[in-house]
Amino acid sequence: MRRLGNAPLSPLTLLALLALVLSAAPAAAQDPALPDTPIPYSQVAPRKAPARATPAAIAPVANTPAAAATPGEQIRPGARLAPGQPIDPADLEAFVDGWMSDAMTREHVAGATVSVVQNGQVVLKKGYGFAKLDPRRPVDPDRSLFRVGSISKTFTWILLMNEVEAGRIRLDAPINLYLPERARLPGRLREVTVRNLLDHSPGLEDRALGQLFENNARRVRPLELYLRQERPDRVLAPGVLSSYSNYGTALAGAAVTFGKDETFERMAEEEIFLPLGMTHTTFREPRPERRGLPGAMPARLRSDVTDGFGWQAGGFKALAYEYVGHAAPAGSVSSTAGDMARYMLALLGDGTWNGVTIHGPRAAQAFRTPLQRTPEGMNGWPHGFIAYHLPGGFRGYGHDGATLAFHSSMVVAPALNLGVFISTNSAGGADVAGALPGALVRRYYAAPAAFPRPGSPELAKAAQRFEGAYLSTRRANGGLEGFVGLFIGAVDVAVTGDGRLLTVRMGQQQAWVPDGPVGEGRFVSADGDRRLWFRMADGRAVSFRDGFNAATQQRAGFTERLSTLALAAGLAAFASAATLVGLVWRSRREVRQNQIQARAGLIQALQAGLCLVAILLFATWAGGANDVEAIFYRWPGALIVAASACALVLAALTLITIAALPAVWQGGRRVDSWSAGRKLSFTLTVLIYAGFSVLLALNGALEPWSR
C-alpha cells in the first residue's frame, strides 16, 4: 500500500516503490512521557462534540489572506518567498493547474484531487479530470472519494498514540499484550514490540500477492482472522532494520481496539473523523453487509466512490474495486481533498483544529521525532509517519499511499505552515502524486536548481566499488512469492563513463551523483532531491538504502542473482533441446545400450520435455505480469503453479538419474553399452539439471503448493 517502486507502473511495481529523500543524523528519539497509571482519554484531550452542521457550516474557508511573514525569517537566496510568507492563492492555482495538466497527460491519469492549506486556511481545493468515465463525472474535491492507501496508517498511528498517552499501551511492551489471543504472534515473533511496529522493524517478511487486495467482497475477512491466516515469517530480529510492513500496521489496529466494545472503524470515526467534520472520510468499503464484519460504507457515500483506471491500448480501462477491509488499519480509507484539508490543518495545529482535539501535544511531538538515528535526510520513522526531505532544506511529515489504481501523498511542512494533499485514480499516477508536494515547495520557497547534476570523474574511476546486483529485503521469504520477489526486488547498479551511478529496477532507471566524497557512499538524484546511502565495508559497497528507508538493498548472493538464474535456465534449455534432438537422431539408427542405460535415457528425455515446458510456462507468466489485477487477485494462478509442478518433477527425476550414474558408466560389454561420448553427454545433462533444480529450490520455485 505504499508506492512500491511507487508502485504501479507495472503490476508488481506497487510492491516496491520507495522513493523520497533523506539527509543527516537526527538526535535519538525520546519517548513521550507517560502516566504511571491509566487515565481516561477524555482527561488527556477533551473535545467538544461536533454539531450536526450543514455542509456550508463545516466547509473549510478557502482563499483567505494568510498571516504575514514571521519576523526574523530569512528568504532563501533566489527563492520567491521567505518561510513565513504565504503563497498567493491565485498564483498557486495557476501553477498547480499547469503542473497537473502536463503531469496527468504525460502519465495517463484520468482524475486527481488536490488540496493545499497554509496558515490555518484552505488556499486551494480542486478536482482535475474525471471520477467516472461511464457516464463521465468530473472530480469534486468535496465529494469524490479517492482511496488514499497507506495514508490510512497515519490515522492508525494517531489512535495508537492516543492509547499510549492514556497509559493503556506502552511503546516498549510486546504487542502480544494488546492483541486478542487468536491474533497473537507465536514463537520468536513474541519479541515484537509496539515500537517495532511504529518504525516498521518487526523483522517480518513482506507478503502481498493474493491477499492484500481483493476484488471480491466475499473474500473480505475479519481483521483478527486475517492476522491469523496471513501471518508472515520472521526473517530478522525485531528492531534491526526497517522493512515496510502492512501486516505490522494491521496488528497495531487490532491492538488499539483490544478490550473495547467497538470496531476499529467506529473508533476512528469517533476519535478523528467526526470531531474534525470529515464527513466524507471512512475506513469502510462499499460491500454488502455481513455478519462478523464491521459495517459497510454508508449508502450516502457510495455514489461518490471514484473509479480506478488503468491505461490499456491507448485508452482508460476501469479496474475492479480494491477491497482492503480485512487489513483496514493499513490502507482502506477513502476520502476527499476537502476532508484531507481539515486533517492537515489539525496536524499542523499539533492535533487541534476548529476547537477540537484528535491527539495530544506529546503525540504531536512524537510524529515529528524520529525513532531511529539516521543520516540527515533519511526517514527515521517519526512514530509511524514519514519524514520528507523537501527542497530548500525544509522538513515535511506525512505519508504516501498506493493501491493498484490509486496513488496519493500527504505532506505537512511545519516551518512553512503548509500542507499538500494529492490523490490520483490511475495506475500511472505514482510519479504525479509523489512529485507535487516537492514541486510546490521548490517553486515558492527554494532557490532555483540546475538539473541534471553533473557526473563525477572520481566515481567513474571507482565504479567497481558500487556496481553489481542487489536485492531488496522487503520481499517474501520463500515459496512462489519469494521466487517472484527475486524479480520484483532486484536492483542492478552500474556507473556510466561520465560518472553517474544508475539504479535499474523492473526496467525503470534512475541516475545519481555523489553527494560528497565518493568513498562515503552518499548520493543525490541527478534530477531532484532524492538520496541514496551505501554502506561501505573494506572500501566496497555492501548495501544501500534510499530516503524512504523502507528496505535495504543488499548485494545479492550468487544463487539470488537474476543473471545466475538466466544462465542456469539457458543451459537447461540448451541441454533439453540437445537431448530431444539426440533422441530423434538416434531413433534412425541402431543404438547399443543395456537395460539401465535405456531406462536412464528415457527418463532424461522426459526431463527434457518437463524442463522446456517449465521454462516456457514461467516465461509466459512473466510476460503477463503487467496485468496488475491478474497478479494480485488470481495469485498464484495456473501458469506459475504448473511451471513449479513441472520443475518439481524435473528435480525428482534428476535424483533418479544421479543415482543411476554409476551403473550408466559401468555399462556392460562394449558392444552392448553407450559410447564414452554418450555417457559424458548424459552426465553433463544430469549436472545441468541438478544445478538448475538446486537453484530453483533455494529460491522457492519448487513449491507449487505455496502462495
Secondary structure by P-SEA (a helix, b strand, c coil): cccccccccccccccccbbbbbbcccccccccccccccccccccccccccccccccccccccccccccccccccccccccccccccccaaaaaaaaaaaaaaaaaaaccccbbbbbbcccccccccccccccccccccccccccccccccaaaaaaaaaaaaaaaacccccccccccccccccccccccccccaaaaaacccbbbbbcccccccccccccccaaaaaaabbbbbcccccccccccaaaaaaaaaaaaccccccaaaaaaaccccccccccccccccccccccccccccccccccbbbbbbbcccbbbbbcccccccccccccccccaaaaaaaaaaaaacccccccccccaaaaaaaaccccccccccccccccbbbbbcccbbbbbbcccccccccbbbbbbccccbbbbbbbccccaaaaaacaaaaaaaacccccccccbbbbaaaaaaccccbbbbbbcccccccaaaaaaaaaabbbbbbcccbbbbbbcccbbbbbccccccccccccccccccbbbbbbcccccccccccccccccccccccccaaaaaaaaaaaaaaaaaaaaaaaaaaacbbbbcaaaaaaaaaaaaaaaaaaaaaaaaaaaaaacccccccccccccaaaaaaaaaaaaaaaaaaaaaaaaaaaaacccccccccaaaaaaaaaaaaaaaaaaaaaaaacccccccc
